[in-house]
Amino acid sequence: MRHYTLPVRLLIIAIASLTFILISCHQEPLKPLRIATNLWPGYEPLHLARELGYYQNTPIQLVEYASNTERVRAYRNGDVEITSASLNTVLEIAETNPDTRIFMIVDFSDGADAILAQPEIKNLQSLKGRKVGLESSTLGVFLLTRGLEKVGLSLKDINTLPLEIPEQEEAFKQERIDAVVTYGPARSNLLAAGAKSLFDTSQIPGEIVDTLIGSEELFTNYATQIQVLGQAWFRTLDYIKKHPEDAARRMAKRQGVTTEQFKKSLEGVRFLTLQENQKLLGKTDDSLLKGANRLYRFMRENKLLKQKIDPTPLLDDGLVESLTN
């Protein structure tokens, strides 16, 4: 047996320790997890979490886009790993990205999406033959169709004008349109300016669902980041519940509206708890799946989807099941 003197043993330990340190120092840093968002109040907790420091030092980047079209393009092009998306948008994306998964349900729109009209227009029936502006997304078409159905009208009875969210306020105030399908700060500002609400998502509860989506690879390539994101999201919802005034003030400032306007817009948004996410994504509560299938049929009938899609595999409860309250 070979015997080492004490100095040699110390040298071996020192070399081993140095080697470990060098290997540790050269570990790949975490890749930035890029998330596409917009000015929908339901997604604002993502930004509040950043302001509160809940992402810690994890590289989570929030990238804001002005329209749904831009967010979808960014996701499809690989410019972001995650995008916020309403359920109809998820179905559209799944046509070209079949590995897309809903890993978190953010909220149900419960009045925050609305059809607003010029003050002299009293009801939905009065929209017949009028010009209605709406974002070039299925969501606007779906909400408008559901509203018109309530009074026996269809899209054929009105004139639609594509208008992205940043253009809607000016077009409405200049009376270039008679009504608009809108949400977020635009909705708040137009209501404050005297617009009349004819129809909103409180009249079709659970039909407009907002989510966060990513590809299956997300959970392998961004395991740490996605875990931090999930924990931060529900921690932020808890902060909003415990400190509603401070939370509303912070979020309103970023959205460019008053605290009272933002609180009013949040009245139309119902955030989902972790337990609700687990039930809906795990399909022990099948109401989300039924809603997705109903929306899918609507989109196929109106030629808004070209391919057949099974919504079932889109629901992924992997993240929410790994989280604890």
N, C-alpha and C positions, 0 to 999 in steps of 0.2 A: 504494500500500500504506500502511495506517495504521500508524504507529510509536508504541508506548507507552513512556513513561518507566519507569524501574525501579520507582519506588514504585507506579505503577498496575499493573504486572505482578505485583508482590508482593500487591497488594490482590486481584487476580483469583484468584491461587493460594490466598490465604487464604480468600476466599469459597467457592471450590470445595471446599477442605478442610473448612470448617465445614459446608457442605451435606452432604458425605459422612458426617461425624460425626453430624449430626442425623438423617440417614436411618438410619444404623446403630443409633443409640440408640433409635429408634422401631420397630425390628424386633419382630415378635410374639415373646414368649417361648415356649419349648417348652411344649406342653400336657402336663399330668400324664398319665402312662400308668398306669391303674389295673388292678391284677391281683388277682383273687379267689383266695384260697387257703384251705386248712383244715389241721387238725392231722395230716395224713398225713406221716410222716417223709421220704418221697421229695420233698416240696416244700420241706423245711426249708432246702436250699441257697439258695433265693430270699431268705430272711431272713438267712442267714449272709453272703451277698454284700453286703447292705445294711450289716451290722455291720462288715464288713471294708472298707467304703468303695469297693467295686468299681463301684457305680453313679455314683461321682464326684458331680457336681452335676446329673446328669440327673434330671428329675422323674419318678421311678418310685415309685408308691405301692402298698404291699401291703395288701390289705383282707381280713381273716380272717373267715370265716363258720363257724358251728357245724355246718352240715349241707350235704349235697350239694344238697338242695332250695333252700336259700337262695342258694347260689352260682349255680345255674342261673337262678333268678329274677332275680338281679342282672345277669347277663349278658344275658338276654333283654330286660330293662328298660333296658339301656344305662347302668346304674350303674357298670359296669366295662368296659374294652375287651378284657381278656384274662381267661380263667378257667382254672384247673387243672381237668382233667376226665379221668376214666377213659374208655376207649374206648366203653363202653356209653352213657355220658352224652353223648359227642360225637354218637353216632347219634341220641339223643333230641333234642338241640339242633338237629341238622341238619334235623329235620322242619319246624321253624318258622323256622330261620335257615339256608337252603340255601347261603349264601355263607361259612359257617363253614369254617375251614381249620386243620388240625393243622400247626403250624409247628415244633414241637419235641416229641420223645419224651423224657420225663423218666426213666422207669424201667419195669422189669418187676417186678411183685410176685412174689417168689420165696419165699413163706412168711409175708409180713407181713400178709396178710388171712387170717383163720382162723375156723373154727367151734369155739368153746370151750364146754365143758359143765361142769355141776356135777361135783365129784370122784367121786361114786358112779356116774356114767354112763360106761361103759367103752368104748363104740364107737358108730359111726354107726347101726348096726341098733337100738340101744337108744333112739334118738330117736323111734321109731314111737309115735304117740299123744301125744308130748310137746309142750310149748310152747317155741317158738324165737323169740327176738327178733331183729329185723334192721332196718337203716336202710331208709327208704322210697325205695329206689333199685334200679335194675336190677342193679347190681353185687352187692348182697346176695342177691337172688333167683338170680342166675346162679351164684354160688359155692355157695349152698346146694343148688341143683339138681344141680350137677356132683358135689358130695359125695354126695348121696343116690343118684345114679345108680350110683355105684361099688358100692353094696350093694343094688341092686335096689329102692330106694324112690323115691318122688316127693313133691312138695309136698302131694299129697292125703293122704299118710300121716302128716303132722304138723300141728300148729296153729301158725300164725305170728302174731306180734304186732309191729306197727310200733313201732320204738324208735329215735329218733335217738341219735347217738353220746353226747351229754351225759347221756342218761337210762340208758344201758346198764349202767354199773357199779352204780348203786344198785339197779336192778331185779334184776340178777344176785345181788348180795350179800344182798338181801332174799328171794331164792329165789322171786321172782314169775315167773321163767322158768327153764327147765331147761337151755337152751343159748342162745348168741348168736353172730351173725355180726358180727365186729368187726375193728378195725385200730387202729394208732397207739397213743397213750398208754393208751387203754382196754384194748387187748389186753395191753400190758405189765403194767398194774396188776392185771388179772384173773389173769394167769398167776402173778404174784408172790403173789396171794392164794390160790392153790391150784386155779385152774380147770384143766381137762384139755383139751388140744388134740386134737380128733378129726379135723380135716382142715384143710389150708391150701393156699395157692397154689403151694407147692413141688411139689405132686402134679399140678398142671396148668400146667407151665412155659410162659410166653409168652402165656397166655390173658388175664391181667389186665394191661393196659397203661395207664400214666399219662402224660398229655400236657399241653401248653399249647396253647390254641386262641384264635383271634381271627377277625375278618371279613377279607375281601379288602382292604377299605379301610385296614386297620391298617398295611399296608406302605407306603401312600402318605401317610397322615395322621400317622403316628408313626414315620417312617423312622429318624430318629436314635435315638429311645428304644428301638426294637425291636433295633437293632444293638447298642446298649450292653447291653441285657438279655441278648442271646445271648452276647456276649463275656464278660460277668460270670458267666453260668451255668457255662460250661466252665472259666473261671478258678477258680471256687469248687470245682468238682469236683477240679481239680488240687490245690487247697489241702487238701481233705479227704484226698486220697491221700497228700500229703506230711506233713501234720500231723494225723493221725487223732485223737489224744487231745485236742488243743486244739479241733479242730472238733466232736468229739462233746460235749465239755464245754459249749461255747457253745450248740449246738443243743438239748442236753438241758435246759439252764436255761430256754430259751424254751418248751419243751414241758411243763415242770413235772414232769419225771421225773429219776431219777439218771442219771449218765453211763453207768453200766453197763447200765441198762435201755434207754437210747437206743441204745447200741452193739448190744445184743441185737436191738432192733427193726430196725436197719439190716441185720442179717444176712439179713433176708427181703426186702431191696430191692436190685435190681441196676440201678445207674445206667448209662445208655447213653452211649457216647463220641460225639464229633462225627462220626467216621467211620461209626459204626453208624447215627446219625441220617441221614447223607447217603445211605447205601445203602437204608435202609428207607423214608424219605420220597421218595427218588428212584426207588424201586421196582426198583432193580437187585437187591435182595434182596426177594422178594415175600412173605416170611413174614408181615409185618405186614398186608399187604393180604388175604392168605388168612385170617388170624385175624379181621380186620374183617368179612369176608364170612361166616365161620362164626358169629360173634357176631350179625351181622345176621339170619341165618336163624333162630337160636335166638330172638331177640327177636320176629321176625314170627310164628313158630310158637306162641309163648306170648302173642301179642297185646300185646306190650310196645311195639310200633311200629304205627302206623296206616297210614303211607304207605310206598311203595316208595322206597328210597334206594340210590344207587350209591356205595359207599364210596371208589371210585377218586379222584374229584376232591377228596376231603377231605384227601388227603395233599399237602402243599406243602413242597418242599425249598428254596424261595427263600432263606430266612434262613440255614439251615445251609450251603448252598453258598457263601454270601457270606463265611462266617467262615473264618479260618485258625487252625490250631493254634498 
